[in-house]
Amino acid sequence: MNFQELLNLDVLGVLDKLNGALTDLASKMHMTPIILYVATAVLALIIGLAGMHLAKVLMSFTAAGVGFACGATLFSYLKVDLALSWMAKIPDGFGYVLGLVIAIVLFIFGWKKCLNVMFLLFAMIGFVVMNFYVPNQALLCIGGALLIGMVAMCLVRVAFVGVTAAVAGFVLVNCIGEIWTGATWFRLGTGAIPFWVAVGMGVLCFVVQLITTRNYYIED
C-alpha cells in the first residue's frame, strides 16, 4: 500500500490494517493473535487514561516510528527506483540500519522538542482529514493542516487529550471485538451500536484525562 492509498482510508480501514498487522505478526511469532490483541487493548487503555502524562514518550516513539519508515523507504527508493549503481552491492538489510539511525535522531528530537512534534502530528491529522473530504486538492489540504495544527496548539491539552482518548476508544473496542467475537456490541463495522460504544469509551477516557491533568503542562 502506498501513502496515497493510506490517506484515503477511513477509521474502519485503518483498524482493518491494524488487525491484519497484528494477525501477521502473531503468525510470524507462532502465537495466538489474541495475545497481541490483549496487549494492544491494554496499551490503548493506558494511552486513553494517561496519554497527556505520557506525551513526551508518545511523541518520541511516534517520531522514531516515522523516521524508521522514512529511512527504510529512502534506501529502497535510492537502490530500486533510482537504481544507483554504487548502491547495487549494499545489502538490503542496510535499509533497516538507515531507518534505525534516523529513528534514533528523531526520537531524541521528539523528546527535546515535544511541542514541535505535537504540532506536526496535529497538522498531519488535519492533512489526512482534509484529504479524505477534499481529495486531490493539495493546497486546501495544506491550508487545512496548518489551520488545524495551529488551533490545536492553542488548546494543546484539550486537543491532545481528545486525540489520545479517541484513538484509545476505537482501538480498545476493536480489540475487544476481535477477542470476544460473540459480542456484537464490540464488532465495529456491523452497525451503529459498536460505533457509539467506541465513542462512549473515548468520551470516558477524555473526561478522566481532563480531570487528572487539570494542573499539568508539557515542558519543552
C-alpha positions in Angstrom: 0.0 0.0 0.0 1.3 3.4 -1.0 1.0 6.6 1.0 -1.9 8.0 -1.1 -3.9 4.8 -0.5 -3.3 5.1 3.2 -4.5 8.7 3.2 -7.8 7.5 1.7 -8.6 5.0 4.5 -11.4 5.8 7.0 -11.3 4.7 10.6 -12.6 1.2 9.9 -10.0 0.9 7.1 -7.2 1.8 9.5 -8.4 -0.6 12.1 -8.6 -3.4 9.5 -5.0 -2.7 8.7 -4.1 -2.9 12.4 -5.9 -6.2 12.7 -4.1 -7.5 9.7 -0.7 -6.4 11.0 -1.4 -8.0 14.4 -2.5 -11.2 12.8 0.6 -11.4 10.6 2.9 -10.6 13.5 1.2 -13.3 15.6 1.7 -15.8 12.8 5.4 -15.0 12.4 5.8 -15.3 16.2 3.9 -18.6 16.2 1.4 -17.5 18.8 -2.3 -16.9 19.0 -3.4 -13.4 17.8 -5.5 -13.0 21.0 -2.3 -12.4 23.0 -1.4 -9.4 20.8 -5.0 -8.1 20.8 -5.0 -8.2 24.6 -1.6 -6.4 24.7 -2.8 -3.8 22.2 -6.0 -3.3 24.2 -4.1 -2.7 27.4 -1.8 -0.3 25.7 -4.8 1.6 24.2 -6.4 1.8 27.7 -3.1 3.2 29.2 -2.9 5.8 26.4 -6.6 6.7 26.8 -6.4 7.3 30.5 -2.9 8.7 30.8 -2.0 10.0 27.3 -1.2 13.5 28.4 1.2 12.3 31.1 2.9 10.2 28.5 3.1 13.0 25.9 6.9 13.1 25.6 7.1 9.3 25.4 4.3 9.1 22.8 5.7 11.9 20.7 9.3 10.5 20.8 8.2 7.0 19.7 5.9 8.5 17.1 8.8 10.5 15.6 11.0 7.4 15.8 8.5 5.3 14.0 8.1 7.8 11.2 11.9 8.1 11.0 12.4 4.4 10.7 9.8 4.0 8.0 11.3 7.0 6.1 14.8 5.6 6.4 13.9 2.2 5.0 11.8 3.8 2.2 14.6 6.2 1.3 17.0 3.3 1.0 14.6 1.4 -1.2 14.0 4.4 -3.4 17.7 5.0 -3.9 18.5 1.4 -4.6 15.4 0.2 -6.5 13.6 3.2 -8.0 16.7 5.3 -8.9 18.8 2.2 -9.4 22.0 4.0 -8.3 25.0 1.8 -9.4 27.1 2.5 -6.3 24.3 1.0 -4.1 24.0 -2.2 -6.0 26.4 -4.0 -3.7 24.9 -2.7 -0.5 22.8 -5.4 1.3 19.0 -4.7 1.5 19.3 -5.1 5.3 21.2 -1.8 5.4 17.8 0.0 4.8 16.8 -1.0 8.3 20.1 0.3 9.7 19.5 3.6 8.0 15.9 3.6 9.3 17.2 2.9 12.8 19.7 5.8 12.7 17.0 8.2 11.6 14.7 6.8 14.2 17.2 7.5 17.0 17.8 11.0 15.8 14.0 11.8 15.6 13.4 10.0 19.0 15.9 12.5 20.6 14.3 15.4 18.8 10.8 14.3 19.8 11.9 14.2 23.5 13.7 17.5 23.4 11.1 19.3 21.3 7.8 17.6 22.2 5.6 20.5 21.3 7.2 20.8 17.8 6.4 17.2 17.1 3.0 17.6 18.5 2.3 20.4 16.1 3.4 18.2 13.2 1.1 15.4 14.5 -1.9 17.7 14.6 -1.0 19.1 11.2 -0.7 15.6 9.8 -4.1 14.7 11.2 -5.5 17.9 9.6 -4.0 17.0 6.3 -5.4 13.4 6.4 -8.9 14.7 7.4 -8.9 17.4 4.6 -7.6 14.9 2.0 -10.3 12.5 2.9 -13.1 15.0 2.4 -11.4 17.1 -0.3 -9.2 14.7 -2.2 -6.7 15.8 -4.8 -6.7 19.4 -3.5 -3.2 19.7 -2.2 -3.4 23.5 -1.4 -6.6 23.2 0.5 -5.2 20.2 2.4 -2.0 22.1 3.4 -4.0 25.1 4.4 -6.4 23.0 6.5 -3.5 21.1 8.0 -1.8 24.4 9.1 -5.0 25.8 10.5 -5.9 22.7 12.5 -2.3 22.4 13.8 -2.2 26.0 15.0 -5.7 25.8 16.6 -4.8 22.6 18.3 -1.6 24.1 19.7 -3.6 27.0 21.2 -5.7 24.3 23.0 -2.9 21.8 23.3 -4.1 20.0 26.4 -7.7 19.5 25.3 -6.6 18.7 21.7 -4.0 16.1 22.7 -6.3 14.5 25.3 -9.1 14.4 22.7 -6.8 12.6 20.1 -5.5 10.0 22.6 -8.9 9.4 24.0 -10.5 8.9 20.6 -7.7 6.6 19.4 -8.0 4.6 22.7 -11.8 4.3 22.4 -11.8 2.9 18.9 -8.7 0.7 19.3 -10.0 -0.7 22.5 -13.4 -1.6 21.1 -11.8 -3.1 18.0 -9.5 -5.3 20.1 -12.4 -6.4 22.4 -14.4 -7.3 19.3 -11.5 -9.4 17.9 -11.0 -11.2 21.3 -14.7 -11.6 22.2 -16.1 -12.5 18.7 -19.5 -13.3 20.0 -20.1 -9.8 21.4 -21.8 -7.9 18.6 -21.7 -4.7 20.6 -17.9 -4.5 20.0 -17.8 -5.6 16.3 -17.1 -2.3 14.6 -18.5 -2.1 11.1 -21.5 -4.3 11.9 -23.9 -1.5 12.9 -24.3 1.8 14.8 -24.1 0.3 18.3 -20.3 -0.6 18.2 -19.5 2.8 16.9 -21.3 4.6 19.7 -19.7 2.2 22.3 -16.3 3.3 20.9 -17.4 6.9 21.1 -18.6 6.4 24.7 -15.3 4.8 25.7 -13.4 7.7 24.1 -15.5 10.2 26.0 -14.9 8.4 29.2 -11.2 8.5 28.7 -11.4 12.1 27.7 -13.2 13.1 30.9 -10.8 11.1 33.1 -7.8 12.6 31.4 -9.1 16.2 31.8 -9.7 15.6 35.5 -6.3 14.1 36.1 -4.4 16.7 34.1 -6.0 19.9 35.4 -2.7 21.3 36.6 -0.5 19.5 34.0 1.5 21.2 31.3 4.1 20.0 28.9 7.7 21.1 29.4 9.5 21.6 26.1 
